[in-house]
Amino acid sequence: MLASMALVACTAGLRKTYLADGSRGYAISCRGFLNSWDSCLVKAGRICGPSGYETIEGDKYDRSMVIGCKARAASAAAGK
């Protein structure tokens, strides 16, 4: 019983998807007792790395979001 409670407490999911413009996106779920909205933000940052990401859809209370990674060229041009 304790092991199953620990598994439920740490549930976090990632699913690849496609956005309306046809580009690759990611659906992130950070449900579970030990996860928070910040867990989703950290996971999104790790997925997209230094290029950053755009939140397409997000629900802070449900702790789920859909993101798209920004293009590296746009990120590099913004830094100049």
Buried (B, 14 or more C-beta within 10 A) or exposed (E): EEEEEEEEEEBBEEEEEEBEEEEEBBBBBBBBEEBEBEBBBEBBEEBBEEEBBEEBEBEEEEBBBBBBBBEEEEBEEEEE
